[in-house]
Amino acid sequence: MSEHVIKIGERVRKIRNQRGLTLQDVASYTGFSKALISQIENNVVTPPINTLSKIAKVLNVKMTYFFEEEIDYNDYHMVKRNDRKLIFREGVKHGYIYEELAKVHGFENLEIYMVTIKESGNDKKLFNHEGYEYVYLQRGQINLYLNDEVIEMEEGDSIAFNSRIPHYLECPSGEAKVIGILLKTEGLKEHLEKKDK
């Protein structure tokens, strides 16, 4: 509860300042005392719902604004073309080259990468693991083996599948480039529960 109290006080002050209103303005429009508004902003008083509702109306925000998780506007990760990291995965042994495209800080359950697939030999090893994958074929042609099924893909095709299905990407000729997204479900529930606390 204390986390919400801090957020409420800070958010009332923040949105009041953004609207160009003084403490006295909010007090006059709501009918509450200037001292009460100040105490709310400084987390001395936890406002009841009806009080907060009147303040929200004056500040022209929804009530939920005070309880939503704050957006961190610096929470992004850009990778310049020449700065991509090569990452090691099991497929490297089979001619795949993985380059990390981006990552979400503090969220290791999501991988976004580009895979270069060279013309395949006869060694087809099917992989399977927890999670879900999305594959977008940017260049070339590939055959996607999903268990006993072979799906032919051309440039611009995309597919999403459960990663527990044994799978393998094969380039029949030349070279192919694939954008891949892997959502790892193992530990995902624990991560989200931790974030909610």
WOLIN-V350854 format. One record per helix or strand. SS is the DSSP state (H for helix, E for strand). FROM is the first residue (numbers start at 1). LEN is the number of residues. If there is no record, write none. Layout:
# WOLIN-V350854
SS:FROM:LEN + SS:FROM:LEN
This chain:
# WOLIN-V350854
H:2:17 + H:23:8 + H:34:8 + H:49:11 + H:63:4 + H:81:3 + E:86:2 + H:90:5 + E:96:9 + E:107:13 + E:127:1 + E:132:8 + E:142:5 + E:149:5 + E:158:5 + E:167:5 + E:175:9 + H:188:9
